[in-house]
Amino acid sequence: MSDGVGERLLVAEELEKEYRSGPEVVRVLRGASLSVSAGEAVALVGASGVGKSTLLHILGALDRPTAGRVLFAGEDIFTRSEAALTRFRRHEVGFVFQFYNLLGEMTALENTMLPALLDRTALGAARTRAAEALTEVGLADRLHHRPGELSGGEQQRVAIARALMNRPRLILADEPTGNLDPKTSEVIYELFLRLQVERRIAFLVATHNPELARKMDRCYRLVEGRALEEPRRESDT
C-alpha cells in the first residue's frame, strides 16, 4: 500500500441509478458516495449483482447516473460535452475488465496500441509506447502473441498495459481477477500496487475477494445501493 496519497481525485456524491424492467423500476444505486485520492488504491467489495459494475461504469463515464454527481479533479464530469467526456475516458481513466476485452485477431502489441491509435497518435510512437507498457507489465517476450496464445493472467496484463497507454490518473478495474486462479490473482494485485507507487496512479478495484481487497489502502462495501467505508483492522495498518 502506498503512503504517497494526494488530494481527492474522484468523488462520487449520492449516486442513484434506476433501470426500467417493463413496468418495474429497479433501483441499483441508492445514494452511493465514495472518494479516491490521487495515488490511492481503493477496493470496492460486494456480492455479485449488487451494482459494483454499474457504479464503475458511471464513475468512468460509460453510463450516466439517474441522480447525483461525479467530480474528477473537482469538476462535475457530466456537465461536460460528449466530446469532452470522450477525452475524459481516453486520457484521465483507464479500464480493466474481468473478461480482458482483447481482440482475438490482434497481437498483444496491437491490442495495447489501440487507445493511442484512437487518439490519433502516430503509428511508430504508438508501437513504441505499447512495447514499453507491455515490458512494464512483464510481457516483453509476448509482444507478437495473440490472446489465444496467452494464459489468462497474461491476457489480463495485456489489458492493464492497454489501460496505461494514454497515461491515465485513475484506473477502474472491474473484477480483474474474476477469471484467474489465486496465485495469478495475487500477481495482478501486486502489479497494481507497483504501478500505484511507480506511476502515481490511483486505482478503484471492484472485487468479491476480501483477501485481495485488504491489500488496498481503503475499502468500500456496496450494500443495498450504498457504499459503506470499512474500517481497517489494526493488522492492516
C-alpha positions as CSV (number, residue, x, y, z in Angstrom):
1,M,0.0,0.0,0.0
2,S,1.2,3.5,-0.8
3,D,1.6,6.3,1.7
4,G,2.0,8.9,-1.2
5,V,-1.6,9.7,-1.3
6,G,-2.6,13.2,-2.6
7,E,-5.7,15.3,-2.9
8,R,-9.0,13.7,-3.7
9,L,-9.1,12.9,-7.4
10,L,-12.5,11.2,-7.7
11,V,-15.6,11.9,-5.7
12,A,-19.0,10.3,-6.1
13,E,-21.8,12.2,-4.4
14,E,-25.2,10.5,-3.7
15,L,-25.3,8.5,-6.9
16,E,-28.6,7.0,-7.9
17,K,-29.2,4.6,-10.8
18,E,-32.6,3.2,-11.9
19,Y,-33.5,0.9,-14.7
20,R,-36.9,0.1,-16.1
21,S,-37.7,-3.6,-16.5
22,G,-41.1,-3.5,-18.1
23,P,-43.4,-1.7,-15.7
24,E,-41.0,-2.2,-12.8
25,V,-38.3,0.3,-11.7
26,V,-35.1,-1.4,-10.4
27,R,-33.0,0.8,-8.2
28,V,-29.4,-0.3,-8.3
29,L,-27.7,2.6,-6.6
30,R,-29.4,4.4,-3.7
31,G,-27.2,7.3,-2.8
32,A,-23.8,5.8,-3.2
33,S,-20.9,8.1,-2.2
34,L,-17.2,7.4,-2.2
35,S,-13.8,9.1,-2.9
36,V,-10.4,8.1,-4.3
37,S,-7.4,10.3,-3.7
38,A,-4.6,10.8,-6.2
39,G,-2.2,7.9,-6.0
40,E,-4.5,5.9,-3.7
41,A,-5.6,2.2,-4.2
42,V,-9.2,1.6,-3.1
43,A,-11.2,-1.6,-3.2
44,L,-15.0,-1.9,-3.8
45,V,-16.3,-5.2,-2.5
46,G,-19.8,-6.7,-2.5
47,A,-21.6,-9.8,-3.7
48,S,-22.2,-10.4,-7.4
49,G,-25.1,-8.5,-8.8
50,V,-25.0,-5.8,-6.1
51,G,-24.1,-3.0,-8.5
52,K,-20.3,-2.7,-8.5
53,S,-20.1,-2.7,-12.3
54,T,-22.9,-0.2,-12.6
55,L,-21.1,2.1,-10.2
56,L,-17.7,1.8,-12.0
57,H,-19.4,2.4,-15.4
58,I,-20.8,5.7,-14.0
59,L,-17.5,6.7,-12.4
60,G,-15.8,6.1,-15.8
61,A,-18.5,8.0,-17.7
62,L,-19.5,4.8,-19.6
63,D,-23.0,5.4,-18.2
64,R,-24.9,8.3,-16.6
65,P,-26.4,8.3,-13.1
66,T,-30.1,8.9,-12.5
67,A,-29.1,11.4,-9.9
68,G,-26.0,12.6,-8.0
69,R,-22.6,13.9,-9.2
70,V,-19.2,12.5,-10.1
71,L,-16.4,15.0,-9.5
72,F,-13.0,14.4,-11.1
73,A,-10.3,16.9,-10.0
74,G,-13.1,19.0,-8.6
75,E,-15.2,19.2,-11.8
76,D,-18.6,17.5,-12.3
77,I,-17.8,15.3,-15.3
78,F,-21.4,15.1,-16.5
79,T,-21.6,18.8,-17.2
80,R,-19.0,18.3,-19.9
81,S,-19.9,17.9,-23.6
82,E,-19.9,14.5,-25.2
83,A,-16.6,15.3,-26.9
84,A,-15.1,16.2,-23.6
85,L,-16.4,13.0,-22.0
86,T,-14.8,11.0,-24.7
87,R,-11.5,12.8,-24.0
88,F,-12.0,12.1,-20.3
89,R,-12.4,8.3,-21.0
90,R,-9.4,8.3,-23.3
91,H,-7.0,10.3,-21.1
92,E,-8.0,10.5,-17.5
93,V,-9.3,7.0,-16.9
94,G,-8.1,3.5,-17.8
95,F,-10.4,0.5,-17.7
96,V,-9.6,-3.1,-16.9
97,F,-12.4,-5.7,-17.2
98,Q,-12.9,-9.2,-15.9
99,F,-13.0,-10.7,-19.4
100,Y,-10.0,-8.8,-20.8
101,N,-11.9,-7.5,-23.9
102,L,-8.9,-8.2,-26.2
103,L,-9.4,-8.5,-29.9
104,G,-8.5,-12.1,-30.8
105,E,-7.1,-11.4,-34.3
106,M,-4.6,-8.8,-33.0
107,T,-1.3,-9.4,-31.2
108,A,-0.6,-8.2,-27.7
109,L,1.2,-5.2,-29.1
110,E,-1.6,-4.3,-31.5
111,N,-4.2,-4.6,-28.7
112,T,-2.2,-2.4,-26.5
113,M,-1.7,0.2,-29.2
114,L,-5.4,0.7,-29.8
115,P,-6.1,3.6,-27.3
116,A,-3.2,5.6,-28.7
117,L,-4.3,5.0,-32.3
118,L,-7.8,6.1,-31.4
119,D,-6.2,9.2,-30.1
120,R,-4.5,9.7,-33.5
121,T,-1.0,9.1,-32.2
122,A,1.5,8.3,-34.9
123,L,1.9,4.6,-35.6
124,G,5.5,4.5,-34.7
125,A,5.1,6.3,-31.5
126,A,2.1,4.2,-30.5
127,R,4.1,1.0,-31.2
128,T,7.0,2.2,-29.1
129,R,4.8,3.2,-26.2
130,A,2.8,-0.1,-26.3
131,A,6.1,-2.1,-26.3
132,E,7.2,-0.1,-23.2
133,A,3.9,-0.7,-21.5
134,L,4.0,-4.4,-22.2
135,T,7.5,-4.6,-20.9
136,E,6.4,-2.7,-17.7
137,V,3.8,-5.4,-17.0
138,G,6.3,-8.3,-17.7
139,L,5.4,-9.2,-21.2
140,A,8.4,-8.1,-23.2
141,D,8.6,-11.6,-24.7
142,R,4.9,-11.8,-25.7
143,L,4.5,-8.8,-27.9
144,H,3.6,-10.7,-31.0
145,H,1.4,-13.4,-29.4
146,R,-2.3,-13.3,-29.9
147,P,-4.8,-13.6,-27.0
148,G,-5.4,-17.3,-27.8
149,E,-1.7,-18.0,-27.3
150,L,-1.6,-16.3,-23.9
151,S,-2.6,-17.5,-20.4
152,G,-5.5,-15.7,-18.6
153,G,-3.0,-13.9,-16.4
154,E,-1.0,-12.8,-19.5
155,Q,-4.2,-11.6,-21.2
156,Q,-5.1,-9.5,-18.2
157,R,-1.6,-8.0,-18.1
158,V,-2.1,-7.0,-21.8
159,A,-5.4,-5.4,-20.8
160,I,-3.5,-3.5,-18.0
161,A,-0.8,-2.3,-20.4
162,R,-3.6,-1.1,-22.8
163,A,-5.2,0.8,-19.8
164,L,-1.8,2.5,-19.2
165,M,-1.4,3.7,-22.8
166,N,-2.7,7.2,-22.5
167,R,-1.2,7.8,-19.1
168,P,-4.4,8.0,-17.0
169,R,-4.5,9.3,-13.5
170,L,-7.1,6.7,-12.5
171,I,-7.6,3.0,-13.4
172,L,-11.0,1.4,-12.8
173,A,-10.8,-2.4,-12.6
174,D,-14.0,-4.5,-12.6
175,E,-13.4,-7.9,-11.1
176,P,-9.9,-8.0,-12.8
177,T,-9.1,-11.4,-11.2
178,G,-12.5,-13.0,-11.5
179,N,-11.3,-15.5,-14.1
180,L,-7.9,-16.1,-12.6
181,D,-6.6,-18.7,-10.1
182,P,-5.5,-17.4,-6.6
183,K,-1.7,-17.3,-7.4
184,T,-2.3,-15.4,-10.7
185,S,-4.7,-13.1,-8.9
186,E,-2.0,-12.2,-6.4
187,V,0.4,-11.4,-9.2
188,I,-2.2,-9.0,-10.8
189,Y,-2.8,-7.2,-7.5
190,E,0.9,-6.8,-6.8
191,L,1.3,-5.3,-10.3
192,F,-1.5,-2.8,-9.5
193,L,0.3,-1.8,-6.3
194,R,3.6,-1.5,-8.0
195,L,2.1,0.8,-10.7
196,Q,0.4,2.8,-8.0
197,V,3.8,3.6,-6.5
198,E,5.9,3.9,-9.7
199,R,3.4,5.8,-11.8
200,R,1.4,7.5,-9.0
201,I,-1.8,6.1,-10.5
202,A,-5.0,5.8,-8.4
203,F,-6.9,2.5,-8.5
204,L,-10.5,1.7,-7.8
205,V,-10.9,-2.1,-7.9
206,A,-14.2,-3.9,-7.7
207,T,-13.8,-7.4,-6.3
208,H,-15.6,-10.1,-4.3
209,N,-12.2,-11.3,-2.8
210,P,-11.7,-9.9,0.7
211,E,-8.1,-11.1,0.9
212,L,-7.1,-9.1,-2.2
213,A,-9.2,-6.1,-1.0
214,R,-7.2,-6.0,2.2
215,K,-4.0,-5.2,0.1
216,M,-5.5,-1.8,-0.8
217,D,-5.3,1.5,1.1
218,R,-9.0,1.6,1.8
219,C,-12.1,-0.4,1.1
220,Y,-15.8,0.3,0.5
221,R,-18.6,-2.3,0.7
222,L,-21.6,-1.8,-1.6
223,V,-24.7,-2.8,0.3
224,E,-28.2,-2.1,-0.8
225,G,-27.1,0.5,-3.3
226,R,-24.9,2.5,-0.8
227,A,-21.1,2.4,-0.5
228,L,-20.0,2.0,3.1
229,E,-16.4,2.5,4.0
230,E,-15.0,-0.4,6.0
231,P,-12.7,0.3,9.0
232,R,-9.3,-1.1,8.6
233,R,-8.2,-3.8,11.0
234,E,-5.2,-3.0,13.2
235,S,-3.2,-5.7,11.5
236,D,-3.9,-4.0,8.1
237,T,-2.5,-0.6,9.1
